[in-house]
Amino acid sequence: MHVRTRARRDRMFGASTSLLYPEERVQWGSASNADVRKRNLTIALQHVMLHDGESTRAEIVRVTSLTSATVSSLLAQLIADGYVEDAGQAESTGGKRPTTLRINRHRHGILSIVARPRRLRGAVLDLTGTIVEVIERRLDHALQPSDVDAFTTELIGSTSLHPIAIALQVPGTTNRTEVLESVQLKWENVGLDSLLGSHAGIPAFLVNDADAGSIAEGVQGGDPSENSVFVHLGEGVGIAVMLAGRLLHGPAASAGEIGHVRVQFGEEQIRCRCGRYGCLEAVSSLAAMLGSSFSDDLEPDEIRSIVESAETRGIIELGALTLARTLQMVCATLNVRSIVIGGAGVYLGDAFIDVLNDELEHEPGRGATPPTARYAVNSDIFLGGAQYALAETLGVRWRRIESGDVEVPEPDEASEALAG
């Protein structure tokens, strides 16, 4: 983790206690009072976030088993820091009407930026996940790190919200603080200091397209505990693997980078833009299936128009067949049965998904249940990166789920001492 992001996060709530990325949970046997309070602040904020406008102090006391005094102290801090606010009076159930709580939409925000070779798009999201500002810039040159820094300055200037985190979404391999390689951007080993040097005081995180899409799908589309493979289709091909609700990154942060794996052999090999032959990207990317007229900068209607042209049908079918055969191996290895197609691939229509599923069902292997593919339900390009930054910074998530599904650890005895 980059030093500046950890320091900033510790000043807020302490180490990440995300329900979606539970990498740094408090060890209760040795937790200090400060650690316990940070954890309890996260639990209280998560409850308000999942029940925005309906949560009450009494309900948080009931769910957490903390004392009323402790919960009041936690909420007083969250209100003072601008994360939560009183929402009004709930209906009476026979006694004093309780005050409901909601997320403060007017104090803090998260910046989510999507980088493409000749285009930058950015959004400011409030702490409910609502987009409040969007700007974009088309470039007449290949994207440079300095362009990202200048664009971020412009995005910050477009809003009155105080930015608590920045998410930068890029195509390629990242390790959260460095773009290790991006064929599309022609970047190698480009760090956050080069990309966001003017904003070193704000926690910043890199996330690739496939991971961002998978996270967004978990927020609004599917069960976050689901085992799934998310396929991002655009100028390139990448996948994100979600196992038991956690993204699989791998020791070198390159899990899912299958675009340049060789899947064609012999005379049928197609030359890839990376210079090699037979790569999956050379057959199943949208650039391969839709031709030179496609780019990630196109609008949805423009993509649909290309898809509907007769000359692309045979090439799209070949791309679907090749992708299905590749995913059969991935899903068989991981015992995953759910495949989600995202990115600009959601505009490929019924013909593509039907061919994909027909091939996935063909000879799945003895005793194996074939995986099934569907299109992503969420096309918001900013949500995944913003949720990633929110989870890493405050340890909470936006997805509304039943309170019984939220993991709430037993409070340590030391937490009760905070009441005084």
C-alpha positions as CSV (number, residue, x, y, z in Angstrom):
1,M,0.0,0.0,0.0
2,H,1.3,3.4,-0.9
3,V,2.5,5.3,2.2
4,R,0.4,8.4,1.7
5,T,-2.8,6.4,1.3
6,R,-2.2,4.5,4.5
7,A,-1.4,7.6,6.5
8,R,-4.5,9.4,5.3
9,R,-6.7,6.4,6.0
10,D,-5.4,6.0,9.5
11,R,-6.2,9.7,10.1
12,M,-9.8,8.8,9.2
13,F,-10.8,5.5,10.5
14,G,-7.6,3.5,10.7
15,A,-6.7,0.4,8.7
16,S,-9.2,-0.9,6.1
17,T,-12.0,-3.0,7.5
18,S,-13.9,-3.4,4.3
19,L,-16.7,-6.0,4.1
20,L,-15.9,-6.4,0.4
21,Y,-12.1,-6.4,0.7
22,P,-11.5,-7.8,4.2
23,E,-7.7,-7.6,4.1
24,E,-6.8,-5.8,7.3
25,R,-9.3,-6.8,10.0
26,V,-8.7,-5.9,13.6
27,Q,-7.3,-8.8,15.7
28,W,-9.6,-8.7,18.7
29,G,-7.3,-10.5,21.1
30,S,-4.7,-7.7,20.9
31,A,-6.8,-4.7,19.8
32,S,-6.1,-1.4,21.4
33,N,-8.9,1.0,22.4
34,A,-8.1,3.1,19.3
35,D,-8.3,0.0,17.0
36,V,-11.7,-1.0,18.5
37,R,-13.1,2.5,18.2
38,K,-12.0,2.7,14.5
39,R,-13.7,-0.7,13.9
40,N,-16.9,0.4,15.6
41,L,-17.0,3.7,13.7
42,T,-16.8,1.6,10.5
43,I,-19.6,-0.7,11.7
44,A,-21.8,2.3,12.6
45,L,-21.2,4.1,9.3
46,Q,-21.9,0.8,7.4
47,H,-25.2,0.4,9.1
48,V,-26.3,4.0,8.2
49,M,-25.1,3.5,4.6
50,L,-27.1,0.3,4.1
51,H,-30.2,1.8,5.8
52,D,-29.9,5.4,4.7
53,G,-32.7,7.5,6.2
54,E,-34.1,4.6,8.2
55,S,-31.3,3.8,10.6
56,T,-31.6,4.9,14.2
57,R,-29.3,4.9,17.2
58,A,-31.5,2.2,18.9
59,E,-31.2,0.0,15.9
60,I,-27.4,0.3,15.8
61,V,-27.3,-0.6,19.5
62,R,-29.5,-3.6,18.8
63,V,-27.4,-4.9,15.9
64,T,-24.0,-4.3,17.5
65,S,-24.7,-5.0,21.1
66,L,-22.8,-1.9,22.1
67,T,-24.1,0.4,24.8
68,S,-26.3,3.4,24.0
69,A,-23.5,5.7,25.3
70,T,-20.9,4.1,23.0
71,V,-23.2,4.3,20.0
72,S,-24.0,7.9,20.8
73,S,-20.3,8.7,21.0
74,L,-19.6,7.0,17.7
75,L,-22.4,8.8,15.9
76,A,-21.4,12.1,17.4
77,Q,-18.0,11.8,15.8
78,L,-19.4,10.7,12.5
79,I,-21.7,13.7,12.5
80,A,-19.0,16.1,13.5
81,D,-16.7,14.7,10.8
82,G,-19.4,15.2,8.1
83,Y,-20.1,11.5,7.3
84,V,-23.6,11.2,8.9
85,E,-26.4,13.6,9.7
86,D,-29.8,13.5,11.5
87,A,-32.6,12.9,9.0
88,G,-35.7,13.6,11.1
89,Q,-38.2,11.9,13.3
90,A,-39.3,8.3,12.7
91,E,-42.8,7.2,13.3
92,S,-43.7,6.6,16.9
93,T,-44.0,3.0,18.2
94,G,-45.5,4.0,21.4
95,G,-42.8,6.1,23.1
96,K,-40.6,9.0,22.1
97,R,-40.1,9.3,18.3
98,P,-36.6,8.2,17.4
99,T,-34.3,10.4,15.2
100,T,-33.3,8.7,12.0
101,L,-29.9,8.9,10.4
102,R,-28.6,9.3,6.9
103,I,-25.4,9.8,5.0
104,N,-24.3,13.4,4.7
105,R,-24.4,14.1,0.9
106,H,-23.0,17.6,1.1
107,R,-19.6,17.3,2.8
108,H,-17.4,14.6,1.3
109,G,-17.0,13.1,-2.2
110,I,-15.1,10.5,-4.1
111,L,-13.4,11.1,-7.5
112,S,-13.7,8.4,-10.1
113,I,-11.6,8.8,-13.3
114,V,-11.6,6.5,-16.3
115,A,-8.5,6.8,-18.6
116,R,-8.5,5.9,-22.3
117,P,-5.8,6.4,-24.9
118,R,-7.3,9.7,-26.1
119,R,-10.0,10.4,-23.6
120,L,-10.5,11.1,-19.9
121,R,-13.8,11.0,-18.1
122,G,-14.3,11.8,-14.4
123,A,-17.1,11.9,-11.9
124,V,-17.6,13.2,-8.4
125,L,-19.8,10.9,-6.3
126,D,-21.2,11.8,-2.9
127,L,-21.1,9.3,-0.1
128,T,-24.4,7.7,-1.1
129,G,-22.8,6.7,-4.5
130,T,-24.8,9.3,-6.4
131,I,-23.0,11.1,-9.2
132,V,-23.1,14.8,-8.7
133,E,-20.7,16.0,-11.4
134,V,-19.3,14.6,-14.6
135,I,-16.6,16.1,-16.9
136,E,-14.7,14.7,-19.8
137,R,-11.8,15.7,-22.1
138,R,-10.9,14.4,-25.5
139,L,-7.2,14.6,-26.4
140,D,-5.5,15.3,-29.7
141,H,-2.5,13.3,-28.5
142,A,-1.8,10.0,-26.7
143,L,-2.6,10.2,-23.0
144,Q,0.3,11.2,-20.8
145,P,0.5,11.0,-17.0
146,S,0.5,14.8,-16.8
147,D,-2.9,14.9,-18.5
148,V,-4.3,12.8,-15.6
149,D,-2.9,15.2,-13.0
150,A,-4.3,18.3,-14.8
151,F,-7.7,16.6,-15.3
152,T,-7.9,15.7,-11.6
153,T,-7.3,19.3,-10.7
154,E,-10.1,20.3,-13.0
155,L,-12.4,17.7,-11.5
156,I,-11.7,18.8,-8.0
157,G,-12.5,22.4,-9.0
158,S,-15.9,21.3,-10.4
159,T,-17.4,20.4,-7.0
160,S,-17.8,21.9,-3.6
161,L,-17.5,18.4,-2.0
162,H,-14.2,17.6,-0.1
163,P,-12.5,14.7,-1.9
164,I,-11.6,11.9,0.5
165,A,-10.3,9.5,-2.2
166,I,-9.4,9.2,-5.9
167,A,-10.0,6.1,-8.0
168,L,-8.2,5.9,-11.4
169,Q,-9.4,3.2,-13.7
170,V,-7.1,2.1,-16.5
171,P,-6.8,-0.8,-19.0
172,G,-4.0,-3.1,-18.1
173,T,-2.2,-4.6,-15.2
174,T,-2.1,-2.6,-11.9
175,N,-1.1,-3.2,-8.3
176,R,-3.2,-0.3,-6.8
177,T,-0.3,2.2,-6.8
178,E,1.3,1.5,-10.2
179,V,0.3,0.8,-13.8
180,L,2.6,-2.2,-14.4
181,E,1.7,-2.5,-18.1
182,S,-1.0,-1.1,-20.3
183,V,-0.8,-2.1,-24.0
184,Q,-3.6,0.3,-24.9
185,L,-2.0,3.3,-23.1
186,K,1.5,2.2,-24.0
187,W,2.5,2.6,-20.3
188,E,4.9,0.6,-18.2
189,N,5.7,1.0,-14.6
190,V,3.8,4.3,-14.2
191,G,3.2,5.2,-10.6
192,L,0.6,7.3,-8.8
193,D,3.2,9.9,-8.1
194,S,3.6,10.5,-11.8
195,L,-0.2,10.5,-12.4
196,L,-1.4,12.4,-9.4
197,G,1.6,14.2,-8.0
198,S,-0.2,17.5,-7.4
199,H,-2.7,15.7,-5.2
200,A,-0.5,13.7,-2.9
201,G,-2.6,14.5,0.2
202,I,-5.6,12.6,-1.1
203,P,-5.7,8.7,-0.9
204,A,-5.5,7.4,-4.5
205,F,-6.0,4.0,-5.9
206,L,-5.5,2.3,-9.3
207,V,-7.9,-0.3,-10.5
208,N,-8.1,-2.0,-13.9
209,D,-11.2,-2.1,-16.1
210,A,-12.2,-5.7,-15.3
211,D,-11.8,-5.4,-11.6
212,A,-13.9,-2.1,-11.6
213,G,-16.6,-3.8,-13.6
214,S,-16.8,-6.7,-11.3
215,I,-17.0,-4.5,-8.2
216,A,-19.8,-2.4,-9.8
217,E,-21.7,-5.6,-10.6
218,G,-21.4,-6.7,-7.0
219,V,-22.7,-3.3,-5.8
220,Q,-25.9,-3.2,-7.9
221,G,-26.1,-6.3,-9.9
222,G,-25.3,-9.5,-8.1
223,D,-24.6,-11.2,-4.8
224,P,-21.2,-9.9,-3.5
225,S,-20.4,-13.3,-2.1
226,E,-20.9,-14.9,-5.5
227,N,-18.1,-16.8,-7.3
228,S,-18.0,-15.3,-10.8
229,V,-15.8,-14.4,-13.7
230,F,-16.3,-10.9,-15.1
231,V,-15.2,-10.3,-18.7
232,H,-14.4,-6.8,-19.7
233,L,-14.6,-6.4,-23.5
234,G,-13.4,-3.3,-25.3
235,E,-10.3,-2.6,-27.3
236,G,-8.8,-5.3,-25.2
237,V,-9.9,-8.4,-23.2
238,G,-9.5,-8.8,-19.4
239,I,-11.2,-10.8,-16.7
240,A,-11.7,-10.4,-13.0
241,V,-12.2,-13.4,-10.8
242,M,-14.4,-13.1,-7.7
243,L,-14.2,-16.0,-5.3
244,A,-16.3,-15.9,-2.1
245,G,-16.9,-12.2,-2.7
246,R,-13.2,-11.3,-2.9
247,L,-11.3,-10.3,-6.0
248,L,-8.4,-12.6,-6.9
249,H,-5.3,-10.5,-7.7
250,G,-2.5,-13.0,-7.7
251,P,1.0,-12.5,-6.2
252,A,2.1,-10.3,-9.2
253,A,-1.3,-8.5,-9.4
254,S,-1.8,-10.0,-12.9
255,A,-4.7,-12.4,-12.3
256,G,-7.2,-12.1,-15.2
257,E,-4.7,-10.8,-17.7
258,I,-5.7,-13.3,-20.4
259,G,-5.9,-11.0,-23.4
260,H,-2.5,-12.0,-24.7
261,V,-2.7,-15.7,-24.0
262,R,-2.4,-17.7,-27.1
263,V,-5.6,-19.4,-28.1
264,Q,-5.1,-19.9,-31.9
265,F,-2.6,-22.1,-33.6
266,G,-1.4,-23.0,-37.0
267,E,-2.7,-21.2,-40.1
268,E,-5.7,-19.7,-38.4
269,Q,-3.6,-17.4,-36.2
270,I,-4.4,-13.7,-36.4
271,R,-1.7,-11.1,-35.7
272,C,-2.3,-9.2,-32.5
273,R,-1.4,-5.5,-32.0
274,C,1.1,-6.7,-29.4
275,G,3.1,-8.2,-32.3
276,R,2.5,-11.8,-31.5
277,Y,0.0,-14.2,-33.2
278,G,-3.0,-16.1,-31.9
279,C,-3.8,-13.9,-28.8
280,L,-7.3,-14.0,-27.4
281,E,-7.5,-10.2,-27.9
282,A,-6.8,-10.6,-31.6
283,V,-10.0,-12.7,-31.9
284,S,-12.4,-11.8,-29.1
285,S,-11.9,-8.1,-28.3
286,L,-14.4,-5.6,-29.8
287,A,-11.6,-4.1,-31.8
288,A,-11.1,-7.6,-33.4
289,M,-14.8,-8.4,-33.8
290,L,-16.0,-4.9,-35.0
291,G,-13.0,-3.8,-37.0
292,S,-11.0,-0.6,-37.1
293,S,-14.1,1.6,-36.8
294,F,-14.4,0.5,-33.1
295,S,-12.7,2.3,-30.2
296,D,-13.4,2.6,-26.5
297,D,-14.2,6.2,-27.2
298,L,-17.4,5.4,-29.1
299,E,-20.9,6.0,-27.7
300,P,-23.3,3.1,-27.1
301,D,-25.5,3.9,-30.2
302,E,-22.4,4.0,-32.4
303,I,-21.3,0.6,-31.1
304,R,-24.7,-0.9,-31.7
305,S,-24.7,0.4,-35.2
306,I,-21.5,-1.4,-36.0
307,V,-22.8,-4.6,-34.4
308,E,-25.9,-4.6,-36.5
309,S,-23.9,-4.4,-39.8
310,A,-24.0,-7.6,-41.7
311,E,-20.2,-7.8,-42.3
312,T,-19.5,-8.2,-38.6
313,R,-21.7,-11.2,-37.9
314,G,-19.4,-14.0,-38.8
315,I,-16.4,-12.3,-37.0
316,I,-18.5,-11.8,-33.9
317,E,-19.5,-15.5,-33.9
318,L,-15.8,-16.5,-34.2
319,G,-15.0,-14.2,-31.3
320,A,-17.8,-15.6,-29.2
321,L,-16.8,-19.2,-29.9
322,T,-13.1,-18.5,-29.0
323,L,-14.0,-16.7,-25.9
324,A,-16.3,-19.4,-24.7
325,R,-13.7,-22.1,-25.2
326,T,-11.2,-20.0,-23.2
327,L,-13.7,-19.4,-20.4
328,Q,-14.5,-23.1,-20.2
329,M,-11.0,-23.7,-19.0
330,V,-11.0,-20.8,-16.6
331,C,-14.4,-21.8,-15.1
332,A,-13.4,-25.5,-14.9
333,T,-10.2,-24.7,-13.0
334,L,-11.9,-22.4,-10.5
335,N,-15.3,-24.3,-10.3
336,V,-17.1,-21.0,-11.2
337,R,-20.5,-21.2,-12.9
338,S,-21.3,-17.5,-13.4
339,I,-19.9,-15.4,-16.2
340,V,-20.7,-11.7,-16.6
341,I,-19.9,-9.8,-19.8
342,G,-19.2,-6.1,-19.3
343,G,-17.5,-3.1,-20.7
344,A,-18.6,-2.2,-24.2
345,G,-19.3,-5.9,-24.7
346,V,-22.8,-5.3,-23.2
347,Y,-23.8,-3.8,-26.6
348,L,-23.1,-6.9,-28.6
349,G,-26.7,-8.1,-28.4
350,D,-28.5,-11.4,-28.2
351,A,-26.6,-13.1,-31.0
352,F,-23.3,-12.9,-29.2
353,I,-24.5,-14.1,-25.8
354,D,-26.5,-16.9,-27.4
355,V,-23.4,-18.2,-29.3
356,L,-21.3,-17.8,-26.1
357,N,-23.8,-19.9,-24.0
358,D,-24.4,-22.5,-26.7
359,E,-20.6,-23.2,-26.8
360,L,-20.3,-23.1,-23.0
361,E,-22.9,-25.8,-22.7
362,H,-21.2,-28.0,-25.3
363,E,-19.3,-30.9,-23.7
364,P,-18.7,-29.2,-20.3
365,G,-16.8,-32.3,-19.0
366,R,-17.9,-35.3,-17.1
367,G,-19.8,-34.4,-13.9
368,A,-19.4,-30.7,-14.5
369,T,-22.2,-28.1,-14.6
370,P,-21.6,-25.8,-17.5
371,P,-21.2,-22.1,-16.7
372,T,-23.7,-19.6,-18.0
373,A,-23.0,-16.1,-19.3
374,R,-25.1,-12.9,-19.0
375,Y,-24.5,-9.2,-19.6
376,A,-23.7,-6.9,-16.8
377,V,-26.7,-5.1,-15.4
378,N,-24.6,-2.0,-14.5
379,S,-23.2,0.2,-17.2
380,D,-22.0,3.0,-14.9
381,I,-18.3,3.3,-15.7
382,F,-17.6,5.3,-12.5
383,L,-19.2,3.1,-9.8
384,G,-16.7,0.3,-9.5
385,G,-13.6,2.5,-9.1
386,A,-15.5,4.7,-6.6
387,Q,-16.6,1.7,-4.5
388,Y,-13.0,0.4,-4.5
389,A,-11.7,3.7,-3.2
390,L,-14.5,3.9,-0.7
391,A,-13.8,0.4,0.7
392,E,-10.1,1.0,0.9
393,T,-10.5,4.4,2.6
394,L,-13.5,4.0,4.9
395,G,-14.0,0.3,4.9
396,V,-17.7,0.4,3.8
397,R,-19.8,-0.4,0.7
398,W,-22.9,1.0,-0.9
399,R,-24.8,-2.1,-1.8
400,R,-28.2,-2.4,0.0
401,I,-28.5,-5.9,1.5
402,E,-30.5,-7.3,4.4
403,S,-29.1,-6.4,7.7
404,G,-28.9,-10.1,8.6
405,D,-26.3,-10.5,5.8
406,V,-23.9,-7.9,7.2
407,E,-21.0,-9.4,9.1
408,V,-20.8,-7.6,12.4
409,P,-18.0,-8.7,14.8
410,E,-18.6,-9.0,18.5
411,P,-17.4,-5.8,20.1
412,D,-14.4,-6.1,22.4
413,E,-14.8,-5.3,26.0
414,A,-12.4,-2.4,25.5
415,S,-14.9,-0.7,23.3
416,E,-17.2,-0.1,26.3
417,A,-14.4,2.0,27.9
418,L,-14.9,4.5,25.1
419,A,-18.3,5.4,26.4
420,G,-16.7,7.4,29.1
